[in-house]
């Protein structure tokens, strides 16, 4: 976000919601995570309180740290770096979080609700297709950005880094599954009731 050359689409949605309605980006990311956690309960077709609780704890910590990182990167002067350097940092950041998502989705201890959504879509509905699950998961934030555009007549935090994220998230996650710690296999938890 501080690079101003785009970020993940869910984060971009939160930035645009902030511009339209005012709440802190961290608070909005928590609300989005809560909605994702509730959606996951519907997608798995039963109530799984440990999964829900773990996702809420994760998103609480995550949303708090997002605000800290925004302030830290701003303090370090990232917004003042040349555009090309900021673009490279954005692409590097997206790639790094995709690799991290691959590893922690395979471990499946506690996950961000949004990453659990893509896991649920991938393993329960899309025949293990990581790219398709990521693309489907991008539909709600795109809708949010379109709605906020109607309100503000601006689109924020969407740029090359966002396009890279949309096109490459699933591809990088699938490649990381195969090539980075390949012995770490998916530990997808689903108990039908």
Helices and strands as residue ranges (DSSP letters): H 9-21, H 25-43, H 49-75, G 78-80, H 83-107, H 113-120, I 121-125, H 130-152, H 160-179
